[in-house]
């Protein structure tokens, strides 16, 4: 189940591409349909690079303690890249 959960965006984009290929390429295959499918593929890859999970900042624990240790209240938000 974690494989589906961690890569759900890739699964979704893959399903969109397969469905697009099915509906575009059924019947006669023309250059216009193949170019359209290629553009859909490029758009989906661009979407993946725009929304892919990335690691957070590389600040060390001592740097963070120095920044927040001044006696003022601080809200920390910790988030997983997945």
N, CA, C and O atoms as a Maestro MAE file, in Angstrom:
{
 s_m_m2io_version
 :::
 2.0.0
}

f_m_ct {
 s_m_title
 :::
 protein
 m_atom[328] {
  # First column is atom index #
  i_m_mmod_type
  r_m_x_coord
  r_m_y_coord
  r_m_z_coord
  i_m_residue_number
  s_m_chain_name
  s_m_pdb_residue_name
  s_m_pdb_atom_name
  i_m_atomic_number
  :::
  1 25 0.819 -1.199 0.000 1 A "UNK " " N  " 7
  2 3 0.000 0.000 0.000 1 A "UNK " " CA " 6
  3 2 0.863 1.263 0.000 1 A "UNK " " C  " 6
  4 15 0.479 2.283 -0.572 1 A "UNK " " O  " 8
  5 25 2.036 1.190 0.647 2 A "UNK " " N  " 7
  6 3 2.878 2.391 0.685 2 A "UNK " " CA " 6
  7 2 3.413 2.747 -0.698 2 A "UNK " " C  " 6
  8 15 3.667 3.919 -0.977 2 A "UNK " " O  " 8
  9 25 3.588 1.743 -1.575 3 A "UNK " " N  " 7
  10 3 4.042 2.029 -2.935 3 A "UNK " " CA " 6
  11 2 3.027 2.905 -3.657 3 A "UNK " " C  " 6
  12 15 3.404 3.843 -4.359 3 A "UNK " " O  " 8
  13 25 1.752 2.607 -3.490 4 A "UNK " " N  " 7
  14 3 0.699 3.411 -4.115 4 A "UNK " " CA " 6
  15 2 0.624 4.785 -3.449 4 A "UNK " " C  " 6
  16 15 0.448 5.796 -4.130 4 A "UNK " " O  " 8
  17 25 0.756 4.825 -2.142 5 A "UNK " " N  " 7
  18 3 0.639 6.077 -1.416 5 A "UNK " " CA " 6
  19 2 1.799 7.026 -1.740 5 A "UNK " " C  " 6
  20 15 1.581 8.216 -1.965 5 A "UNK " " O  " 8
  21 25 3.021 6.507 -1.763 6 A "UNK " " N  " 7
  22 3 4.185 7.364 -1.992 6 A "UNK " " CA " 6
  23 2 4.279 7.856 -3.425 6 A "UNK " " C  " 6
  24 15 4.828 8.927 -3.682 6 A "UNK " " O  " 8
  25 25 3.753 7.089 -4.348 7 A "UNK " " N  " 7
  26 3 3.857 7.456 -5.757 7 A "UNK " " CA " 6
  27 2 2.487 7.721 -6.380 7 A "UNK " " C  " 6
  28 15 2.302 7.479 -7.573 7 A "UNK " " O  " 8
  29 25 1.541 8.203 -5.611 8 A "UNK " " N  " 7
  30 3 0.179 8.394 -6.106 8 A "UNK " " CA " 6
  31 2 0.120 9.416 -7.238 8 A "UNK " " C  " 6
  32 15 -0.683 9.264 -8.159 8 A "UNK " " O  " 8
  33 25 0.939 10.436 -7.187 9 A "UNK " " N  " 7
  34 3 0.950 11.419 -8.270 9 A "UNK " " CA " 6
  35 2 1.439 10.787 -9.568 9 A "UNK " " C  " 6
  36 15 0.870 11.026 -10.633 9 A "UNK " " O  " 8
  37 25 2.492 9.985 -9.478 10 A "UNK " " N  " 7
  38 3 2.986 9.303 -10.675 10 A "UNK " " CA " 6
  39 2 1.950 8.330 -11.225 10 A "UNK " " C  " 6
  40 15 1.754 8.248 -12.438 10 A "UNK " " O  " 8
  41 25 1.287 7.592 -10.335 11 A "UNK " " N  " 7
  42 3 0.231 6.679 -10.789 11 A "UNK " " CA " 6
  43 2 -0.874 7.452 -11.486 11 A "UNK " " C  " 6
  44 15 -1.332 7.048 -12.555 11 A "UNK " " O  " 8
  45 25 -1.304 8.550 -10.901 12 A "UNK " " N  " 7
  46 3 -2.377 9.351 -11.491 12 A "UNK " " CA " 6
  47 2 -1.993 9.929 -12.847 12 A "UNK " " C  " 6
  48 15 -2.782 9.891 -13.791 12 A "UNK " " O  " 8
  49 25 -0.784 10.463 -12.939 13 A "UNK " " N  " 7
  50 3 -0.332 11.014 -14.213 13 A "UNK " " CA " 6
  51 2 -0.172 9.920 -15.260 13 A "UNK " " C  " 6
  52 15 -0.461 10.131 -16.438 13 A "UNK " " O  " 8
  53 25 0.289 8.752 -14.825 14 A "UNK " " N  " 7
  54 3 0.406 7.626 -15.746 14 A "UNK " " CA " 6
  55 2 -0.938 7.166 -16.282 14 A "UNK " " C  " 6
  56 15 -1.071 6.857 -17.466 14 A "UNK " " O  " 8
  57 25 -1.929 7.123 -15.411 15 A "UNK " " N  " 7
  58 3 -3.278 6.729 -15.830 15 A "UNK " " CA " 6
  59 2 -3.852 7.760 -16.799 15 A "UNK " " C  " 6
  60 15 -4.484 7.396 -17.791 15 A "UNK " " O  " 8
  61 25 -3.636 9.029 -16.520 16 A "UNK " " N  " 7
  62 3 -4.104 10.076 -17.437 16 A "UNK " " CA " 6
  63 2 -3.457 9.915 -18.803 16 A "UNK " " C  " 6
  64 15 -4.124 10.054 -19.829 16 A "UNK " " O  " 8
  65 25 -2.149 9.618 -18.824 17 A "UNK " " N  " 7
  66 3 -1.456 9.456 -20.105 17 A "UNK " " CA " 6
  67 2 -1.964 8.226 -20.853 17 A "UNK " " C  " 6
  68 15 -2.174 8.289 -22.064 17 A "UNK " " O  " 8
  69 25 -2.162 7.121 -20.162 18 A "UNK " " N  " 7
  70 3 -2.651 5.898 -20.818 18 A "UNK " " CA " 6
  71 2 -4.052 6.114 -21.376 18 A "UNK " " C  " 6
  72 15 -4.341 5.699 -22.498 18 A "UNK " " O  " 8
  73 25 -4.916 6.754 -20.611 19 A "UNK " " N  " 7
  74 3 -6.272 7.030 -21.109 19 A "UNK " " CA " 6
  75 2 -6.239 7.984 -22.300 19 A "UNK " " C  " 6
  76 15 -6.992 7.814 -23.258 19 A "UNK " " O  " 8
  77 25 -5.368 8.982 -22.237 20 A "UNK " " N  " 7
  78 3 -5.239 9.895 -23.374 20 A "UNK " " CA " 6
  79 2 -4.749 9.160 -24.613 20 A "UNK " " C  " 6
  80 15 -5.243 9.393 -25.716 20 A "UNK " " O  " 8
  81 25 -3.777 8.271 -24.428 21 A "UNK " " N  " 7
  82 3 -3.260 7.497 -25.560 21 A "UNK " " CA " 6
  83 2 -4.342 6.588 -26.129 21 A "UNK " " C  " 6
  84 15 -4.457 6.443 -27.346 21 A "UNK " " O  " 8
  85 25 -5.125 5.982 -25.263 22 A "UNK " " N  " 7
  86 3 -6.191 5.095 -25.731 22 A "UNK " " CA " 6
  87 2 -7.201 5.859 -26.581 22 A "UNK " " C  " 6
  88 15 -7.545 5.428 -27.682 22 A "UNK " " O  " 8
  89 25 -7.670 6.979 -26.077 23 A "UNK " " N  " 7
  90 3 -8.707 7.718 -26.798 23 A "UNK " " CA " 6
  91 2 -8.162 8.437 -28.038 23 A "UNK " " C  " 6
  92 15 -8.880 8.596 -29.026 23 A "UNK " " O  " 8
  93 25 -6.917 8.866 -27.992 24 A "UNK " " N  " 7
  94 3 -6.349 9.559 -29.146 24 A "UNK " " CA " 6
  95 2 -5.947 8.609 -30.274 24 A "UNK " " C  " 6
  96 15 -6.111 8.931 -31.451 24 A "UNK " " O  " 8
  97 25 -5.427 7.456 -29.914 25 A "UNK " " N  " 7
  98 3 -4.851 6.588 -30.927 25 A "UNK " " CA " 6
  99 2 -5.774 5.463 -31.393 25 A "UNK " " C  " 6
  100 15 -5.372 4.648 -32.223 25 A "UNK " " O  " 8
  101 25 -6.986 5.404 -30.883 26 A "UNK " " N  " 7
  102 3 -7.907 4.403 -31.417 26 A "UNK " " CA " 6
  103 2 -8.381 4.883 -32.790 26 A "UNK " " C  " 6
  104 15 -8.542 6.081 -33.021 26 A "UNK " " O  " 8
  105 25 -8.595 3.953 -33.671 27 A "UNK " " N  " 7
  106 3 -8.934 4.335 -35.040 27 A "UNK " " CA " 6
  107 2 -7.662 4.628 -35.814 27 A "UNK " " C  " 6
  108 15 -6.633 3.987 -35.601 27 A "UNK " " O  " 8
  109 25 -7.737 5.583 -36.698 28 A "UNK " " N  " 7
  110 3 -6.569 5.897 -37.520 28 A "UNK " " CA " 6
  111 2 -5.550 6.713 -36.729 28 A "UNK " " C  " 6
  112 15 -5.912 7.551 -35.903 28 A "UNK " " O  " 8
  113 25 -4.291 6.458 -36.991 29 A "UNK " " N  " 7
  114 3 -3.221 7.200 -36.325 29 A "UNK " " CA " 6
  115 2 -2.683 8.247 -37.282 29 A "UNK " " C  " 6
  116 15 -2.125 7.926 -38.330 29 A "UNK " " O  " 8
  117 25 -2.857 9.468 -36.914 30 A "UNK " " N  " 7
  118 3 -2.344 10.556 -37.742 30 A "UNK " " CA " 6
  119 2 -1.226 11.269 -36.989 30 A "UNK " " C  " 6
  120 15 -1.072 11.118 -35.777 30 A "UNK " " O  " 8
  121 25 -0.468 12.031 -37.721 31 A "UNK " " N  " 7
  122 3 0.632 12.779 -37.106 31 A "UNK " " CA " 6
  123 2 0.094 13.794 -36.099 31 A "UNK " " C  " 6
  124 15 0.722 14.052 -35.072 31 A "UNK " " O  " 8
  125 25 -1.057 14.360 -36.396 32 A "UNK " " N  " 7
  126 3 -1.653 15.355 -35.497 32 A "UNK " " CA " 6
  127 2 -1.995 14.725 -34.142 32 A "UNK " " C  " 6
  128 15 -1.765 15.335 -33.098 32 A "UNK " " O  " 8
  129 25 -2.545 13.502 -34.159 33 A "UNK " " N  " 7
  130 3 -2.878 12.822 -32.906 33 A "UNK " " CA " 6
  131 2 -1.618 12.442 -32.128 33 A "UNK " " C  " 6
  132 15 -1.592 12.529 -30.901 33 A "UNK " " O  " 8
  133 25 -0.586 12.026 -32.839 34 A "UNK " " N  " 7
  134 3 0.653 11.646 -32.156 34 A "UNK " " CA " 6
  135 2 1.353 12.861 -31.559 34 A "UNK " " C  " 6
  136 15 1.935 12.768 -30.477 34 A "UNK " " O  " 8
  137 25 1.306 13.980 -32.238 35 A "UNK " " N  " 7
  138 3 1.885 15.210 -31.686 35 A "UNK " " CA " 6
  139 2 1.093 15.662 -30.464 35 A "UNK " " C  " 6
  140 15 1.669 16.113 -29.474 35 A "UNK " " O  " 8
  141 25 -0.235 15.539 -30.540 36 A "UNK " " N  " 7
  142 3 -1.074 15.891 -29.391 36 A "UNK " " CA " 6
  143 2 -0.739 15.020 -28.195 36 A "UNK " " C  " 6
  144 15 -0.652 15.517 -27.072 36 A "UNK " " O  " 8
  145 25 -0.549 13.722 -28.419 37 A "UNK " " N  " 7
  146 3 -0.194 12.813 -27.331 37 A "UNK " " CA " 6
  147 2 1.182 13.156 -26.764 37 A "UNK " " C  " 6
  148 15 1.382 13.095 -25.551 37 A "UNK " " O  " 8
  149 25 2.118 13.511 -27.614 38 A "UNK " " N  " 7
  150 3 3.449 13.904 -27.150 38 A "UNK " " CA " 6
  151 2 3.368 15.176 -26.304 38 A "UNK " " C  " 6
  152 15 4.047 15.284 -25.283 38 A "UNK " " O  " 8
  153 25 2.551 16.129 -26.720 39 A "UNK " " N  " 7
  154 3 2.394 17.364 -25.935 39 A "UNK " " CA " 6
  155 2 1.733 17.083 -24.587 39 A "UNK " " C  " 6
  156 15 2.089 17.693 -23.579 39 A "UNK " " O  " 8
  157 25 0.775 16.164 -24.573 40 A "UNK " " N  " 7
  158 3 0.155 15.771 -23.296 40 A "UNK " " CA " 6
  159 2 1.211 15.148 -22.391 40 A "UNK " " C  " 6
  160 15 1.253 15.437 -21.195 40 A "UNK " " O  " 8
  161 25 2.060 14.297 -22.952 41 A "UNK " " N  " 7
  162 3 3.138 13.693 -22.175 41 A "UNK " " CA " 6
  163 2 4.100 14.719 -21.614 41 A "UNK " " C  " 6
  164 15 4.506 14.622 -20.456 41 A "UNK " " O  " 8
  165 25 4.468 15.699 -22.419 42 A "UNK " " N  " 7
  166 3 5.368 16.759 -21.955 42 A "UNK " " CA " 6
  167 2 4.693 17.573 -20.851 42 A "UNK " " C  " 6
  168 15 5.336 17.938 -19.866 42 A "UNK " " O  " 8
  169 25 3.413 17.855 -21.011 43 A "UNK " " N  " 7
  170 3 2.689 18.614 -19.978 43 A "UNK " " CA " 6
  171 2 2.611 17.826 -18.670 43 A "UNK " " C  " 6
  172 15 2.736 18.408 -17.592 43 A "UNK " " O  " 8
  173 25 2.408 16.518 -18.752 44 A "UNK " " N  " 7
  174 3 2.335 15.705 -17.537 44 A "UNK " " CA " 6
  175 2 3.696 15.608 -16.849 44 A "UNK " " C  " 6
  176 15 3.771 15.642 -15.621 44 A "UNK " " O  " 8
  177 25 4.760 15.488 -17.621 45 A "UNK " " N  " 7
  178 3 6.100 15.475 -17.032 45 A "UNK " " CA " 6
  179 2 6.400 16.831 -16.382 45 A "UNK " " C  " 6
  180 15 6.981 16.887 -15.299 45 A "UNK " " O  " 8
  181 25 6.005 17.911 -17.040 46 A "UNK " " N  " 7
  182 3 6.169 19.239 -16.449 46 A "UNK " " CA " 6
  183 2 5.384 19.394 -15.161 46 A "UNK " " C  " 6
  184 15 5.852 20.015 -14.206 46 A "UNK " " O  " 8
  185 25 4.182 18.824 -15.139 47 A "UNK " " N  " 7
  186 3 3.377 18.847 -13.919 47 A "UNK " " CA " 6
  187 2 4.090 18.107 -12.797 47 A "UNK " " C  " 6
  188 15 4.118 18.574 -11.658 47 A "UNK " " O  " 8
  189 25 4.669 16.949 -13.119 48 A "UNK " " N  " 7
  190 3 5.391 16.184 -12.094 48 A "UNK " " CA " 6
  191 2 6.551 16.997 -11.530 48 A "UNK " " C  " 6
  192 15 6.733 17.043 -10.314 48 A "UNK " " O  " 8
  193 25 7.335 17.634 -12.389 49 A "UNK " " N  " 7
  194 3 8.467 18.418 -11.899 49 A "UNK " " CA " 6
  195 2 8.009 19.634 -11.101 49 A "UNK " " C  " 6
  196 15 8.732 20.097 -10.218 49 A "UNK " " O  " 8
  197 25 6.832 20.154 -11.393 50 A "UNK " " N  " 7
  198 3 6.330 21.320 -10.658 50 A "UNK " " CA " 6
  199 2 5.819 20.950 -9.271 50 A "UNK " " C  " 6
  200 15 5.953 21.739 -8.337 50 A "UNK " " O  " 8
  201 25 5.234 19.759 -9.121 51 A "UNK " " N  " 7
  202 3 4.598 19.404 -7.842 51 A "UNK " " CA " 6
  203 2 5.258 18.246 -7.124 51 A "UNK " " C  " 6
  204 15 4.716 17.756 -6.133 51 A "UNK " " O  " 8
  205 25 6.420 17.790 -7.596 52 A "UNK " " N  " 7
  206 3 7.057 16.633 -6.962 52 A "UNK " " CA " 6
  207 2 7.505 16.984 -5.546 52 A "UNK " " C  " 6
  208 15 7.821 18.137 -5.255 52 A "UNK " " O  " 8
  209 25 7.530 15.987 -4.674 53 A "UNK " " N  " 7
  210 3 7.982 16.238 -3.307 53 A "UNK " " CA " 6
  211 2 9.489 16.465 -3.279 53 A "UNK " " C  " 6
  212 15 10.249 15.790 -3.974 53 A "UNK " " O  " 8
  213 25 9.896 17.415 -2.473 54 A "UNK " " N  " 7
  214 3 11.311 17.725 -2.330 54 A "UNK " " CA " 6
  215 2 11.642 17.825 -0.857 54 A "UNK " " C  " 6
  216 15 10.764 18.071 -0.030 54 A "UNK " " O  " 8
  217 25 12.883 17.639 -0.537 55 A "UNK " " N  " 7
  218 3 13.290 17.755 0.857 55 A "UNK " " CA " 6
  219 2 13.252 19.218 1.285 55 A "UNK " " C  " 6
  220 15 13.322 20.127 0.458 55 A "UNK " " O  " 8
  221 25 13.143 19.419 2.567 56 A "UNK " " N  " 7
  222 3 13.060 20.769 3.103 56 A "UNK " " CA " 6
  223 2 14.413 21.449 3.155 56 A "UNK " " C  " 6
  224 15 15.328 21.091 2.413 56 A "UNK " " O  " 8
  225 25 14.535 22.418 4.023 57 A "UNK " " N  " 7
  226 3 15.785 23.165 4.129 57 A "UNK " " CA " 6
  227 2 16.866 22.279 4.738 57 A "UNK " " C  " 6
  228 15 16.576 21.282 5.399 57 A "UNK " " O  " 8
  229 25 18.089 22.657 4.506 58 A "UNK " " N  " 7
  230 3 19.229 21.902 5.017 58 A "UNK " " CA " 6
  231 2 19.787 22.491 6.306 58 A "UNK " " C  " 6
  232 15 20.933 22.227 6.668 58 A "UNK " " O  " 8
  233 25 18.988 23.279 6.989 59 A "UNK " " N  " 7
  234 3 19.458 23.913 8.219 59 A "UNK " " CA " 6
  235 2 19.668 22.854 9.296 59 A "UNK " " C  " 6
  236 15 18.844 21.956 9.469 59 A "UNK " " O  " 8
  237 25 20.760 22.969 10.003 60 A "UNK " " N  " 7
  238 3 21.064 22.011 11.063 60 A "UNK " " CA " 6
  239 2 20.265 22.361 12.317 60 A "UNK " " C  " 6
  240 15 19.685 23.442 12.425 60 A "UNK " " O  " 8
  241 25 20.252 21.429 13.247 61 A "UNK " " N  " 7
  242 3 19.501 21.636 14.487 61 A "UNK " " CA " 6
  243 2 20.086 22.789 15.295 61 A "UNK " " C  " 6
  244 15 19.335 23.564 15.887 61 A "UNK " " O  " 8
  245 25 21.405 22.918 15.331 62 A "UNK " " N  " 7
  246 3 22.015 24.007 16.112 62 A "UNK " " CA " 6
  247 2 21.687 25.370 15.503 62 A "UNK " " C  " 6
  248 15 21.499 26.340 16.236 62 A "UNK " " O  " 8
  249 25 21.616 25.457 14.179 63 A "UNK " " N  " 7
  250 3 21.244 26.710 13.524 63 A "UNK " " CA " 6
  251 2 19.809 27.080 13.875 63 A "UNK " " C  " 6
  252 15 19.508 28.240 14.157 63 A "UNK " " O  " 8
  253 25 18.925 26.083 13.856 64 A "UNK " " N  " 7
  254 3 17.529 26.352 14.211 64 A "UNK " " CA " 6
  255 2 17.394 26.781 15.664 64 A "UNK " " C  " 6
  256 15 16.643 27.706 15.973 64 A "UNK " " O  " 8
  257 25 18.120 26.113 16.561 65 A "UNK " " N  " 7
  258 3 18.062 26.499 17.969 65 A "UNK " " CA " 6
  259 2 18.560 27.934 18.169 65 A "UNK " " C  " 6
  260 15 18.007 28.671 18.985 65 A "UNK " " O  " 8
  261 25 19.579 28.325 17.445 66 A "UNK " " N  " 7
  262 3 20.104 29.692 17.572 66 A "UNK " " CA " 6
  263 2 19.084 30.711 17.079 66 A "UNK " " C  " 6
  264 15 18.982 31.803 17.639 66 A "UNK " " O  " 8
  265 25 18.332 30.370 16.047 67 A "UNK " " N  " 7
  266 3 17.337 31.296 15.508 67 A "UNK " " CA " 6
  267 2 16.124 31.423 16.406 67 A "UNK " " C  " 6
  268 15 15.572 32.515 16.546 67 A "UNK " " O  " 8
  269 25 15.690 30.310 17.027 68 A "UNK " " N  " 7
  270 3 14.446 30.357 17.800 68 A "UNK " " CA " 6
  271 2 14.673 30.440 19.299 68 A "UNK " " C  " 6
  272 15 13.705 30.462 20.059 68 A "UNK " " O  " 8
  273 25 15.892 30.486 19.738 69 A "UNK " " N  " 7
  274 3 16.165 30.484 21.160 69 A "UNK " " CA " 6
  275 2 16.216 31.864 21.790 69 A "UNK " " C  " 6
  276 15 16.873 32.036 22.817 69 A "UNK " " O  " 8
  277 25 15.565 32.829 21.228 70 A "UNK " " N  " 7
  278 3 15.626 34.205 21.747 70 A "UNK " " CA " 6
  279 2 14.492 34.533 22.704 70 A "UNK " " C  " 6
  280 15 14.337 35.692 23.088 70 A "UNK " " O  " 8
  281 25 13.692 33.542 23.102 71 A "UNK " " N  " 7
  282 3 12.634 33.772 24.070 71 A "UNK " " CA " 6
  283 2 11.311 34.208 23.467 71 A "UNK " " C  " 6
  284 15 10.367 34.471 24.212 71 A "UNK " " O  " 8
  285 25 11.205 34.296 22.152 72 A "UNK " " N  " 7
  286 3 9.941 34.661 21.524 72 A "UNK " " CA " 6
  287 2 9.232 33.395 21.049 72 A "UNK " " C  " 6
  288 15 9.883 32.431 20.645 72 A "UNK " " O  " 8
  289 25 7.903 33.395 21.096 73 A "UNK " " N  " 7
  290 3 7.158 32.222 20.650 73 A "UNK " " CA " 6
  291 2 7.376 31.972 19.148 73 A "UNK " " C  " 6
  292 15 7.441 32.904 18.347 73 A "UNK " " O  " 8
  293 25 7.482 30.712 18.806 74 A "UNK " " N  " 7
  294 3 7.743 30.329 17.424 74 A "UNK " " CA " 6
  295 2 6.824 29.173 17.052 74 A "UNK " " C  " 6
  296 15 6.639 28.242 17.836 74 A "UNK " " O  " 8
  297 25 6.258 29.234 15.872 75 A "UNK " " N  " 7
  298 3 5.453 28.133 15.355 75 A "UNK " " CA " 6
  299 2 6.310 27.360 14.357 75 A "UNK " " C  " 6
  300 15 6.742 27.907 13.342 75 A "UNK " " O  " 8
  301 25 6.548 26.094 14.652 76 A "UNK " " N  " 7
  302 3 7.332 25.245 13.759 76 A "UNK " " CA " 6
  303 2 6.388 24.341 12.987 76 A "UNK " " C  " 6
  304 15 5.479 23.737 13.558 76 A "UNK " " O  " 8
  305 25 6.609 24.257 11.717 77 A "UNK " " N  " 7
  306 3 5.804 23.366 10.880 77 A "UNK " " CA " 6
  307 2 6.742 22.318 10.298 77 A "UNK " " C  " 6
  308 15 7.671 22.644 9.559 77 A "UNK " " O  " 8
  309 25 6.495 21.076 10.632 78 A "UNK " " N  " 7
  310 3 7.286 19.974 10.115 78 A "UNK " " CA " 6
  311 2 6.436 19.213 9.122 78 A "UNK " " C  " 6
  312 15 5.284 18.880 9.400 78 A "UNK " " O  " 8
  313 25 7.000 18.945 7.981 79 A "UNK " " N  " 7
  314 3 6.209 18.328 6.919 79 A "UNK " " CA " 6
  315 2 7.053 17.298 6.197 79 A "UNK " " C  " 6
  316 15 8.230 17.523 5.918 79 A "UNK " " O  " 8
  317 25 6.437 16.164 5.899 80 A "UNK " " N  " 7
  318 3 7.095 15.113 5.141 80 A "UNK " " CA " 6
  319 2 7.082 15.465 3.653 80 A "UNK " " C  " 6
  320 15 6.120 16.066 3.175 80 A "UNK " " O  " 8
  321 25 8.132 15.101 2.914 81 A "UNK " " N  " 7
  322 3 8.119 15.382 1.482 81 A "UNK " " CA " 6
  323 2 7.139 14.492 0.715 81 A "UNK " " C  " 6
  324 15 6.974 14.690 -0.489 81 A "UNK " " O  " 8
  325 25 6.500 13.547 1.342 82 A "UNK " " N  " 7
  326 3 5.530 12.690 0.656 82 A "UNK " " CA " 6
  327 2 4.157 12.991 1.166 82 A "UNK " " C  " 6
  328 15 3.185 12.380 0.721 82 A "UNK " " O  " 8
  :::
 }
 m_bond[327] {
  # First column is bond index #
  i_m_from
  i_m_to
  i_m_order
  :::
  1 1 2 1
  2 2 3 1
  3 3 4 2
  4 3 5 1
  5 5 6 1
  6 6 7 1
  7 7 8 2
  8 7 9 1
  9 9 10 1
  10 10 11 1
  11 11 12 2
  12 11 13 1
  13 13 14 1
  14 14 15 1
  15 15 16 2
  16 15 17 1
  17 17 18 1
  18 18 19 1
  19 19 20 2
  20 19 21 1
  21 21 22 1
  22 22 23 1
  23 23 24 2
  24 23 25 1
  25 25 26 1
  26 26 27 1
  27 27 28 2
  28 27 29 1
  29 29 30 1
  30 30 31 1
  31 31 32 2
  32 31 33 1
  33 33 34 1
  34 34 35 1
  35 35 36 2
  36 35 37 1
  37 37 38 1
  38 38 39 1
  39 39 40 2
  40 39 41 1
  41 41 42 1
  42 42 43 1
  43 43 44 2
  44 43 45 1
  45 45 46 1
  46 46 47 1
  47 47 48 2
  48 47 49 1
  49 49 50 1
  50 50 51 1
  51 51 52 2
  52 51 53 1
  53 53 54 1
  54 54 55 1
  55 55 56 2
  56 55 57 1
  57 57 58 1
  58 58 59 1
  59 59 60 2
  60 59 61 1
  61 61 62 1
  62 62 63 1
  63 63 64 2
  64 63 65 1
  65 65 66 1
  66 66 67 1
  67 67 68 2
  68 67 69 1
  69 69 70 1
  70 70 71 1
  71 71 72 2
  72 71 73 1
  73 73 74 1
  74 74 75 1
  75 75 76 2
  76 75 77 1
  77 77 78 1
  78 78 79 1
  79 79 80 2
  80 79 81 1
  81 81 82 1
  82 82 83 1
  83 83 84 2
  84 83 85 1
  85 85 86 1
  86 86 87 1
  87 87 88 2
  88 87 89 1
  89 89 90 1
  90 90 91 1
  91 91 92 2
  92 91 93 1
  93 93 94 1
  94 94 95 1
  95 95 96 2
  96 95 97 1
  97 97 98 1
  98 98 99 1
  99 99 100 2
  100 99 101 1
  101 101 102 1
  102 102 103 1
  103 103 104 2
  104 103 105 1
  105 105 106 1
  106 106 107 1
  107 107 108 2
  108 107 109 1
  109 109 110 1
  110 110 111 1
  111 111 112 2
  112 111 113 1
  113 113 114 1
  114 114 115 1
  115 115 116 2
  116 115 117 1
  117 117 118 1
  118 118 119 1
  119 119 120 2
  120 119 121 1
  121 121 122 1
  122 122 123 1
  123 123 124 2
  124 123 125 1
  125 125 126 1
  126 126 127 1
  127 127 128 2
  128 127 129 1
  129 129 130 1
  130 130 131 1
  131 131 132 2
  132 131 133 1
  133 133 134 1
  134 134 135 1
  135 135 136 2
  136 135 137 1
  137 137 138 1
  138 138 139 1
  139 139 140 2
  140 139 141 1
  141 141 142 1
  142 142 143 1
  143 143 144 2
  144 143 145 1
  145 145 146 1
  146 146 147 1
  147 147 148 2
  148 147 149 1
  149 149 150 1
  150 150 151 1
  151 151 152 2
  152 151 153 1
  153 153 154 1
  154 154 155 1
  155 155 156 2
  156 155 157 1
  157 157 158 1
  158 158 159 1
  159 159 160 2
  160 159 161 1
  161 161 162 1
  162 162 163 1
  163 163 164 2
  164 163 165 1
  165 165 166 1
  166 166 167 1
  167 167 168 2
  168 167 169 1
  169 169 170 1
  170 170 171 1
  171 171 172 2
  172 171 173 1
  173 173 174 1
  174 174 175 1
  175 175 176 2
  176 175 177 1
  177 177 178 1
  178 178 179 1
  179 179 180 2
  180 179 181 1
  181 181 182 1
  182 182 183 1
  183 183 184 2
  184 183 185 1
  185 185 186 1
  186 186 187 1
  187 187 188 2
  188 187 189 1
  189 189 190 1
  190 190 191 1
  191 191 192 2
  192 191 193 1
  193 193 194 1
  194 194 195 1
  195 195 196 2
  196 195 197 1
  197 197 198 1
  198 198 199 1
  199 199 200 2
  200 199 201 1
  201 201 202 1
  202 202 203 1
  203 203 204 2
  204 203 205 1
  205 205 206 1
  206 206 207 1
  207 207 208 2
  208 207 209 1
  209 209 210 1
  210 210 211 1
  211 211 212 2
  212 211 213 1
  213 213 214 1
  214 214 215 1
  215 215 216 2
  216 215 217 1
  217 217 218 1
  218 218 219 1
  219 219 220 2
  220 219 221 1
  221 221 222 1
  222 222 223 1
  223 223 224 2
  224 223 225 1
  225 225 226 1
  226 226 227 1
  227 227 228 2
  228 227 229 1
  229 229 230 1
  230 230 231 1
  231 231 232 2
  232 231 233 1
  233 233 234 1
  234 234 235 1
  235 235 236 2
  236 235 237 1
  237 237 238 1
  238 238 239 1
  239 239 240 2
  240 239 241 1
  241 241 242 1
  242 242 243 1
  243 243 244 2
  244 243 245 1
  245 245 246 1
  246 246 247 1
  247 247 248 2
  248 247 249 1
  249 249 250 1
  250 250 251 1
  251 251 252 2
  252 251 253 1
  253 253 254 1
  254 254 255 1
  255 255 256 2
  256 255 257 1
  257 257 258 1
  258 258 259 1
  259 259 260 2
  260 259 261 1
  261 261 262 1
  262 262 263 1
  263 263 264 2
  264 263 265 1
  265 265 266 1
  266 266 267 1
  267 267 268 2
  268 267 269 1
  269 269 270 1
  270 270 271 1
  271 271 272 2
  272 271 273 1
  273 273 274 1
  274 274 275 1
  275 275 276 2
  276 275 277 1
  277 277 278 1
  278 278 279 1
  279 279 280 2
  280 279 281 1
  281 281 282 1
  282 282 283 1
  283 283 284 2
  284 283 285 1
  285 285 286 1
  286 286 287 1
  287 287 288 2
  288 287 289 1
  289 289 290 1
  290 290 291 1
  291 291 292 2
  292 291 293 1
  293 293 294 1
  294 294 295 1
  295 295 296 2
  296 295 297 1
  297 297 298 1
  298 298 299 1
  299 299 300 2
  300 299 301 1
  301 301 302 1
  302 302 303 1
  303 303 304 2
  304 303 305 1
  305 305 306 1
  306 306 307 1
  307 307 308 2
  308 307 309 1
  309 309 310 1
  310 310 311 1
  311 311 312 2
  312 311 313 1
  313 313 314 1
  314 314 315 1
  315 315 316 2
  316 315 317 1
  317 317 318 1
  318 318 319 1
  319 319 320 2
  320 319 321 1
  321 321 322 1
  322 322 323 1
  323 323 324 2
  324 323 325 1
  325 325 326 1
  326 326 327 1
  327 327 328 2
  :::
 }
}
